Protein backbone atom coordinates (compact mmCIF):
# COMPACT_ATOMS: atom_id res chain seq x y z
CA UNK A 1 0.00 0.00 0.00
CA UNK A 2 1.52 3.35 -0.96
CA UNK A 3 1.66 6.24 1.51
CA UNK A 4 -1.31 8.10 0.06
CA UNK A 5 -3.65 5.09 0.37
CA UNK A 6 -2.25 4.52 3.86
CA UNK A 7 -3.30 8.05 4.90
CA UNK A 8 -6.64 7.53 3.21
CA UNK A 9 -7.39 4.38 5.15
CA UNK A 10 -6.17 5.95 8.44
CA UNK A 11 -8.43 8.93 7.65
CA UNK A 12 -11.39 6.61 7.07
CA UNK A 13 -10.83 4.95 10.44
CA UNK A 14 -10.70 8.37 12.08
CA UNK A 15 -14.24 9.09 10.86
CA UNK A 16 -15.47 6.50 13.43
CA UNK A 17 -13.78 8.43 16.24
CA UNK A 18 -15.36 11.63 14.89
CA UNK A 19 -18.83 9.98 14.82
CA UNK A 20 -18.28 8.86 18.42
CA UNK A 21 -17.52 12.37 19.69
CA UNK A 22 -20.27 13.92 17.54
CA UNK A 23 -22.91 11.54 18.92
CA UNK A 24 -21.56 11.99 22.46
CA UNK A 25 -21.91 15.76 22.13
CA UNK A 26 -25.42 15.36 20.69
CA UNK A 27 -26.51 13.10 23.57
CA UNK A 28 -24.96 15.42 26.17
CA UNK A 29 -26.71 18.48 24.70
CA UNK A 30 -30.04 16.63 24.69
CA UNK A 31 -29.55 15.49 28.32
CA UNK A 32 -28.75 19.08 29.24
CA UNK A 33 -31.77 20.58 27.50
CA UNK A 34 -34.32 17.87 28.30
CA UNK A 35 -33.25 16.87 31.82
CA UNK A 36 -31.84 20.10 33.27
CA UNK A 37 -33.51 22.83 31.20
CA UNK A 38 -37.10 21.61 30.79
CA UNK A 39 -37.05 20.80 27.07
CA UNK A 40 -37.17 22.86 23.89
CA UNK A 41 -40.11 24.34 22.03
CA UNK A 42 -39.99 27.14 19.46
CA UNK A 43 -43.71 27.92 19.84
CA UNK A 44 -43.79 27.99 23.66
CA UNK A 45 -44.80 31.02 25.74
CA UNK A 46 -41.93 30.19 28.08
CA UNK A 47 -38.91 32.12 26.76
CA UNK A 48 -36.51 29.56 28.22
CA UNK A 49 -37.97 26.75 26.12
CA UNK A 50 -37.75 28.96 23.02
CA UNK A 51 -34.12 29.72 23.82
CA UNK A 52 -33.29 26.02 24.22
CA UNK A 53 -33.96 25.48 20.52
CA UNK A 54 -30.92 27.70 19.84
CA UNK A 55 -28.04 25.66 21.32
CA UNK A 56 -29.50 22.41 20.03
CA UNK A 57 -30.04 23.57 16.44
CA UNK A 58 -26.78 25.50 16.19
CA UNK A 59 -24.74 22.51 17.29
CA UNK A 60 -26.80 20.05 15.28
CA UNK A 61 -26.66 22.13 12.08
CA UNK A 62 -23.35 23.90 11.57
CA UNK A 63 -21.25 21.51 13.66
CA UNK A 64 -22.79 18.02 13.60
CA UNK A 65 -24.36 18.06 10.11
CA UNK A 66 -21.57 20.32 8.80
CA UNK A 67 -18.93 17.87 10.07
CA UNK A 68 -20.80 14.86 8.71
CA UNK A 69 -21.16 16.61 5.33
CA UNK A 70 -17.38 17.21 5.31
CA UNK A 71 -16.78 13.51 5.95
CA UNK A 72 -19.39 12.38 3.38
CA UNK A 73 -16.68 11.71 0.79
CA UNK A 74 -15.31 9.03 3.12
CA UNK A 75 -18.45 7.73 4.82
CA UNK A 76 -20.96 7.51 1.94
CA UNK A 77 -20.39 4.38 -0.13
CA UNK A 78 -21.47 5.55 -3.57
CA UNK A 79 -20.17 7.13 -6.76
CA UNK A 80 -18.39 10.48 -6.63
CA UNK A 81 -21.36 12.52 -7.99
CA UNK A 82 -23.65 10.98 -5.34
CA UNK A 83 -21.15 11.76 -2.56
CA UNK A 84 -20.92 15.32 -3.85
CA UNK A 85 -24.70 15.74 -3.86
CA UNK A 86 -24.94 14.35 -0.32
CA UNK A 87 -22.19 16.78 0.75
CA UNK A 88 -24.01 19.73 -0.83
CA UNK A 89 -27.52 18.79 0.41
CA UNK A 90 -26.45 18.08 4.00
CA UNK A 91 -24.71 21.47 4.10
CA UNK A 92 -27.89 23.09 2.71
CA UNK A 93 -29.98 21.39 5.42
CA UNK A 94 -27.44 22.63 7.98
CA UNK A 95 -27.88 26.22 6.75
CA UNK A 96 -31.70 26.03 6.93
CA UNK A 97 -31.63 24.59 10.47
CA UNK A 98 -29.00 27.13 11.55
CA UNK A 99 -31.24 29.99 10.38
CA UNK A 100 -34.11 28.57 12.48
CA UNK A 101 -31.66 28.26 15.39
CA UNK A 102 -30.61 31.91 15.09
CA UNK A 103 -34.28 32.98 14.86
CA UNK A 104 -34.87 31.15 18.17
CA UNK A 105 -32.18 33.29 19.84
CA UNK A 106 -33.67 36.51 18.39
CA UNK A 107 -37.20 35.43 19.44
CA UNK A 108 -35.93 34.73 22.98
CA UNK A 109 -34.28 38.17 23.17
CA UNK A 110 -37.55 39.77 21.98
CA UNK A 111 -39.54 37.88 24.62
CA UNK A 112 -37.29 38.99 27.49
CA UNK A 113 -36.59 42.46 26.03
CA UNK A 114 -32.88 41.87 25.70
CA UNK A 115 -30.51 43.32 23.14
CA UNK A 116 -29.20 41.22 20.22
CA UNK A 117 -25.66 40.62 18.98
CA UNK A 118 -23.44 42.27 21.54
CA UNK A 119 -21.30 39.44 22.93
CA UNK A 120 -18.20 37.79 21.51
CA UNK A 121 -20.27 34.61 21.09
CA UNK A 122 -22.80 36.36 18.87
CA UNK A 123 -20.15 38.20 16.86
CA UNK A 124 -18.37 34.95 16.05
CA UNK A 125 -21.67 33.17 15.42
CA UNK A 126 -23.04 35.78 13.00
CA UNK A 127 -19.73 35.94 11.10
CA UNK A 128 -19.71 32.14 10.87
CA UNK A 129 -23.23 31.75 9.45
CA UNK A 130 -22.64 34.53 6.88
CA UNK A 131 -19.35 33.00 5.72
CA UNK A 132 -20.93 29.52 5.74
CA UNK A 133 -23.65 30.69 3.34
CA UNK A 134 -21.07 32.36 1.09
CA UNK A 135 -18.95 29.19 1.08
CA UNK A 136 -22.02 27.14 0.10
CA UNK A 137 -23.00 29.49 -2.74
CA UNK A 138 -19.41 29.66 -3.96
CA UNK A 139 -19.11 25.86 -3.77
CA UNK A 140 -22.42 25.35 -5.57
CA UNK A 141 -21.54 27.57 -8.52
CA UNK A 142 -18.00 26.23 -8.78
CA UNK A 143 -18.53 22.49 -8.32
CA UNK A 144 -22.23 21.82 -9.06
CA UNK A 145 -24.17 24.04 -11.40
CA UNK A 146 -23.04 25.57 -13.69
CA UNK A 147 -19.80 23.73 -13.06
CA UNK A 148 -16.54 25.50 -13.79
CA UNK A 149 -13.95 23.86 -16.05
CA UNK A 150 -11.86 21.01 -14.57
CA UNK A 151 -8.67 23.10 -14.07
CA UNK A 152 -10.65 25.89 -12.40
CA UNK A 153 -12.45 23.43 -10.14
CA UNK A 154 -9.19 21.70 -9.20
CA UNK A 155 -7.65 25.07 -8.48
CA UNK A 156 -10.40 25.99 -6.03
CA UNK A 157 -10.55 22.65 -4.17
CA UNK A 158 -7.80 23.51 -1.63
CA UNK A 159 -9.43 26.91 -0.93
CA UNK A 160 -12.81 25.20 -0.51
CA UNK A 161 -11.31 22.61 1.87
CA UNK A 162 -9.34 25.14 3.92
CA UNK A 163 -12.32 27.50 4.05
CA UNK A 164 -14.63 24.69 5.14
CA UNK A 165 -12.26 23.68 7.91
CA UNK A 166 -11.92 27.28 9.12
CA UNK A 167 -15.73 27.52 9.21
CA UNK A 168 -16.01 24.32 11.26
CA UNK A 169 -13.54 25.67 13.81
CA UNK A 170 -15.31 29.05 13.81
CA UNK A 171 -18.63 27.30 14.54
CA UNK A 172 -16.92 25.39 17.36
CA UNK A 173 -15.53 28.63 18.83
CA UNK A 174 -19.06 30.06 18.68
CA UNK A 175 -20.46 26.95 20.41
CA UNK A 176 -17.88 26.94 23.20
CA UNK A 177 -18.21 30.65 23.93
CA UNK A 178 -22.01 30.17 23.83
CA UNK A 179 -21.92 27.29 26.34
CA UNK A 180 -19.69 29.29 28.66
CA UNK A 181 -21.89 32.38 28.32
CA UNK A 182 -25.02 30.38 29.12
CA UNK A 183 -23.44 28.68 32.13
CA UNK A 184 -22.53 32.17 33.43
CA UNK A 185 -26.06 33.53 32.86
CA UNK A 186 -27.46 30.52 34.71
CA UNK A 187 -24.98 31.25 37.56
CA UNK A 188 -24.09 27.58 37.86
CA UNK A 189 -21.68 26.73 40.63
CA UNK A 190 -18.59 24.78 39.48
CA UNK A 191 -19.63 21.74 41.50
CA UNK A 192 -23.11 21.35 40.06
CA UNK A 193 -23.62 18.34 37.79
CA UNK A 194 -25.01 20.66 35.12
CA UNK A 195 -21.82 22.69 35.11
CA UNK A 196 -19.69 19.58 34.61
CA UNK A 197 -22.08 18.33 31.94
CA UNK A 198 -21.66 21.58 30.01
CA UNK A 199 -17.87 21.32 30.24
CA UNK A 200 -17.92 17.75 28.91
CA UNK A 201 -20.29 18.83 26.13
CA UNK A 202 -17.83 21.56 25.15
CA UNK A 203 -14.91 19.13 25.12
CA UNK A 204 -16.87 16.58 23.05
CA UNK A 205 -17.74 19.29 20.50
CA UNK A 206 -14.08 20.34 20.25
CA UNK A 207 -12.90 16.72 19.87
CA UNK A 208 -15.53 16.10 17.18
CA UNK A 209 -14.14 19.06 15.23
CA UNK A 210 -10.55 17.91 15.62
CA UNK A 211 -11.31 14.38 14.38
CA UNK A 212 -13.41 15.63 11.47
CA UNK A 213 -10.47 17.87 10.53
CA UNK A 214 -7.95 15.02 10.85
CA UNK A 215 -10.08 12.59 8.85
CA UNK A 216 -10.63 15.10 6.05
CA UNK A 217 -7.11 16.55 5.92
CA UNK A 218 -4.92 13.46 6.26
CA UNK A 219 -5.90 11.99 2.89
CA UNK A 220 -4.74 15.13 1.09
CA UNK A 221 -1.15 15.15 2.22
CA UNK A 222 1.37 13.66 -0.13
CA UNK A 223 4.91 13.59 1.11
CA UNK B 1 4.25 28.18 -12.68
CA UNK B 2 2.74 24.81 -11.76
CA UNK B 3 -0.21 24.54 -9.38
CA UNK B 4 1.86 23.51 -6.36
CA UNK B 5 4.16 26.54 -6.61
CA UNK B 6 1.09 28.69 -7.19
CA UNK B 7 -0.37 27.52 -3.85
CA UNK B 8 3.00 28.00 -2.21
CA UNK B 9 3.24 31.60 -3.32
CA UNK B 10 -0.40 32.29 -2.35
CA UNK B 11 0.36 30.72 1.03
CA UNK B 12 3.42 32.95 1.44
CA UNK B 13 1.32 36.05 0.73
CA UNK B 14 -1.22 34.89 3.31
CA UNK B 15 1.47 34.96 6.02
CA UNK B 16 1.36 38.79 5.78
CA UNK B 17 -2.38 38.77 6.53
CA UNK B 18 -1.70 36.42 9.45
CA UNK B 19 1.04 38.75 10.81
CA UNK B 20 -1.40 41.65 10.52
CA UNK B 21 -4.09 39.94 12.61
CA UNK B 22 -1.54 38.57 15.08
CA UNK B 23 -0.04 42.01 15.70
CA UNK B 24 -3.52 43.56 15.88
CA UNK B 25 -4.52 41.05 18.56
CA UNK B 26 -1.25 41.68 20.44
CA UNK B 27 -1.79 45.46 20.40
CA UNK B 28 -5.45 45.11 21.45
CA UNK B 29 -4.53 42.84 24.37
CA UNK B 30 -1.84 45.29 25.51
CA UNK B 31 -4.26 48.24 25.25
CA UNK B 32 -6.78 46.23 27.30
CA UNK B 33 -4.31 45.26 30.03
CA UNK B 34 -2.33 48.51 30.22
CA UNK B 35 -5.08 51.08 29.63
CA UNK B 36 -8.18 49.43 31.12
CA UNK B 37 -6.76 46.93 33.63
CA UNK B 38 -3.88 48.81 35.27
CA UNK B 39 -0.97 46.85 33.81
CA UNK B 40 0.60 43.47 34.49
CA UNK B 41 3.10 42.39 37.13
CA UNK B 42 3.78 38.83 38.30
CA UNK B 43 5.42 40.02 41.55
CA UNK B 44 2.74 42.53 42.55
CA UNK B 45 0.70 42.34 45.78
CA UNK B 46 -2.34 43.34 43.77
CA UNK B 47 -3.95 40.06 42.57
CA UNK B 48 -5.43 41.75 39.50
CA UNK B 49 -1.99 42.74 38.18
CA UNK B 50 -0.77 39.17 38.76
CA UNK B 51 -3.78 37.83 36.87
CA UNK B 52 -3.15 40.16 33.93
CA UNK B 53 0.08 38.31 33.18
CA UNK B 54 -2.06 35.26 32.33
CA UNK B 55 -4.07 36.46 29.27
CA UNK B 56 -1.05 38.27 27.85
CA UNK B 57 1.38 35.35 28.16
CA UNK B 58 -1.11 32.68 27.07
CA UNK B 59 -1.96 34.57 23.88
CA UNK B 60 1.63 35.61 23.26
CA UNK B 61 3.02 32.09 23.77
CA UNK B 62 0.74 29.34 22.47
CA UNK B 63 -1.08 31.47 19.89
CA UNK B 64 1.21 34.27 18.66
CA UNK B 65 4.59 32.52 18.97
CA UNK B 66 3.01 29.13 18.17
CA UNK B 67 1.47 30.54 14.98
CA UNK B 68 4.71 32.30 13.99
CA UNK B 69 6.64 29.07 14.60
CA UNK B 70 4.20 27.23 12.31
CA UNK B 71 4.79 29.81 9.58
CA UNK B 72 8.59 29.83 10.09
CA UNK B 73 9.08 27.51 7.09
CA UNK B 74 7.62 30.27 4.89
CA UNK B 75 8.78 33.42 6.68
CA UNK B 76 12.39 32.62 7.62
CA UNK B 77 14.72 33.03 4.66
CA UNK B 78 17.35 30.40 5.39
CA UNK B 79 18.25 26.79 4.74
CA UNK B 80 15.83 24.05 5.74
CA UNK B 81 17.76 22.94 8.88
CA UNK B 82 17.83 26.56 10.11
CA UNK B 83 14.08 26.95 9.51
CA UNK B 84 13.51 23.72 11.41
CA UNK B 85 15.60 24.88 14.36
CA UNK B 86 13.76 28.21 14.45
CA UNK B 87 10.44 26.32 14.36
CA UNK B 88 11.53 24.08 17.24
CA UNK B 89 13.08 26.82 19.39
CA UNK B 90 10.16 29.26 19.01
CA UNK B 91 7.77 26.48 20.06
CA UNK B 92 10.03 25.73 23.06
CA UNK B 93 10.01 29.41 24.06
CA UNK B 94 6.20 29.34 23.69
CA UNK B 95 5.97 26.38 26.09
CA UNK B 96 8.18 28.09 28.71
CA UNK B 97 6.17 31.33 28.54
CA UNK B 98 2.87 29.41 28.62
CA UNK B 99 3.94 27.65 31.83
CA UNK B 100 4.70 31.04 33.42
CA UNK B 101 1.30 32.23 32.16
CA UNK B 102 -0.50 29.29 33.78
CA UNK B 103 1.43 29.84 37.03
CA UNK B 104 0.12 33.44 37.01
CA UNK B 105 -3.48 32.15 36.92
CA UNK B 106 -2.78 29.69 39.78
CA UNK B 107 -1.02 32.41 41.81
CA UNK B 108 -4.01 34.73 41.29
CA UNK B 109 -6.44 32.02 42.45
CA UNK B 110 -4.27 31.43 45.54
CA UNK B 111 -4.24 35.17 46.33
CA UNK B 112 -8.03 35.51 46.15
CA UNK B 113 -8.74 32.03 47.62
CA UNK B 114 -10.48 30.78 44.52
CA UNK B 115 -10.60 27.26 43.17
CA UNK B 116 -8.53 26.18 40.17
CA UNK B 117 -9.50 24.38 36.95
CA UNK B 118 -13.28 24.18 37.09
CA UNK B 119 -14.45 26.10 34.01
CA UNK B 120 -14.64 25.03 30.38
CA UNK B 121 -11.92 27.60 29.64
CA UNK B 122 -9.51 25.96 32.08
CA UNK B 123 -10.34 22.42 30.94
CA UNK B 124 -9.60 23.30 27.33
CA UNK B 125 -6.51 25.29 28.35
CA UNK B 126 -4.97 22.54 30.48
CA UNK B 127 -5.65 19.91 27.79
CA UNK B 128 -4.05 22.19 25.19
CA UNK B 129 -0.81 22.84 27.10
CA UNK B 130 -0.39 19.11 27.92
CA UNK B 131 -0.94 18.07 24.29
CA UNK B 132 1.31 20.95 23.10
CA UNK B 133 4.18 19.64 25.24
CA UNK B 134 3.61 16.07 23.99
CA UNK B 135 3.57 17.30 20.38
CA UNK B 136 6.85 19.14 20.96
CA UNK B 137 8.56 16.12 22.55
CA UNK B 138 7.23 13.83 19.82
CA UNK B 139 8.37 16.29 17.13
CA UNK B 140 11.79 16.69 18.72
CA UNK B 141 12.52 12.97 18.87
CA UNK B 142 11.14 12.30 15.40
CA UNK B 143 12.54 15.22 13.41
CA UNK B 144 15.50 16.58 15.41
CA UNK B 145 17.46 14.33 17.71
CA UNK B 146 17.84 11.37 17.37
CA UNK B 147 16.17 11.76 13.99
CA UNK B 148 14.09 8.89 12.69
CA UNK B 149 14.77 7.47 9.21
CA UNK B 150 13.58 9.50 6.20
CA UNK B 151 10.54 7.27 5.43
CA UNK B 152 9.44 7.33 9.09
CA UNK B 153 9.86 11.10 9.28
CA UNK B 154 7.92 11.60 6.04
CA UNK B 155 5.21 9.32 7.35
CA UNK B 156 4.77 11.40 10.48
CA UNK B 157 4.80 14.84 8.82
CA UNK B 158 1.04 14.92 8.04
CA UNK B 159 0.22 13.82 11.62
CA UNK B 160 2.57 16.49 12.99
CA UNK B 161 0.96 19.15 10.76
CA UNK B 162 -2.62 18.14 11.52
CA UNK B 163 -1.83 17.83 15.24
CA UNK B 164 -0.18 21.25 15.28
CA UNK B 165 -3.16 22.84 13.58
CA UNK B 166 -5.58 21.19 16.02
CA UNK B 167 -3.48 22.56 18.90
CA UNK B 168 -3.54 26.07 17.46
CA UNK B 169 -7.34 25.97 17.21
CA UNK B 170 -7.58 24.46 20.71
CA UNK B 171 -5.46 27.32 22.07
CA UNK B 172 -7.75 29.78 20.26
CA UNK B 173 -10.86 28.14 21.78
CA UNK B 174 -9.20 28.46 25.20
CA UNK B 175 -8.41 32.15 24.54
CA UNK B 176 -11.92 33.03 23.35
CA UNK B 177 -13.65 31.24 26.24
CA UNK B 178 -11.15 32.94 28.58
CA UNK B 179 -11.87 36.42 27.20
CA UNK B 180 -15.62 35.83 27.49
CA UNK B 181 -15.24 34.45 31.03
CA UNK B 182 -13.20 37.46 32.10
CA UNK B 183 -15.62 39.95 30.57
CA UNK B 184 -18.41 38.21 32.56
CA UNK B 185 -16.42 38.30 35.82
CA UNK B 186 -15.77 42.00 35.25
CA UNK B 187 -19.53 42.48 34.66
CA UNK B 188 -18.85 44.71 31.67
CA UNK B 189 -21.93 46.19 30.04
CA UNK B 190 -22.20 45.50 26.29
CA UNK B 191 -21.87 49.20 25.49
CA UNK B 192 -18.63 49.81 27.36
CA UNK B 193 -15.58 50.43 25.19
CA UNK B 194 -13.75 47.70 27.08
CA UNK B 195 -16.41 45.15 26.16
CA UNK B 196 -16.13 46.00 22.46
CA UNK B 197 -12.34 45.97 22.70
CA UNK B 198 -12.46 42.42 24.10
CA UNK B 199 -14.77 41.28 21.28
CA UNK B 200 -12.44 42.75 18.65
CA UNK B 201 -9.47 41.11 20.39
CA UNK B 202 -11.27 37.75 20.22
CA UNK B 203 -12.06 38.20 16.53
CA UNK B 204 -8.46 39.22 15.74
CA UNK B 205 -7.17 36.11 17.54
CA UNK B 206 -9.55 33.87 15.58
CA UNK B 207 -8.61 35.50 12.26
CA UNK B 208 -4.91 35.13 13.08
CA UNK B 209 -5.48 31.38 13.59
CA UNK B 210 -7.45 31.03 10.37
CA UNK B 211 -4.78 32.78 8.28
CA UNK B 212 -1.94 30.82 9.91
CA UNK B 213 -3.87 27.65 9.09
CA UNK B 214 -4.50 28.74 5.48
CA UNK B 215 -0.90 29.78 4.92
CA UNK B 216 0.47 26.51 6.30
CA UNK B 217 -2.08 24.15 4.73
CA UNK B 218 -2.43 25.55 1.21
CA UNK B 219 1.08 24.61 0.13
CA UNK B 220 0.50 20.96 0.96
CA UNK B 221 -2.47 20.34 -1.30
CA UNK B 222 -1.71 18.77 -4.63
CA UNK B 223 -4.66 18.30 -6.90
Interface residues (C-beta under 8 A of the other chain):
Chain A: X3 X6 X7 X115 X118 X119 X120 X121 X123 X124 X127 X154 X155 X157 X158 X159 X161 X162 X165 X166 X169 X170 X172 X173 X176 X177 X179 X180 X181 X183 X184 X190 X191 X195 X198 X199 X202 X203 X206 X209 X210 X213 X214 X217 X218 X220 X221 X222 X223
Chain B: X3 X6 X7 X115 X118 X119 X120 X121 X123 X124 X127 X154 X155 X157 X158 X159 X161 X162 X165 X166 X169 X170 X172 X173 X176 X177 X179 X180 X181 X183 X184 X190 X191 X195 X198 X199 X202 X203 X206 X209 X210 X213 X214 X217 X218 X220 X221 X222 X223
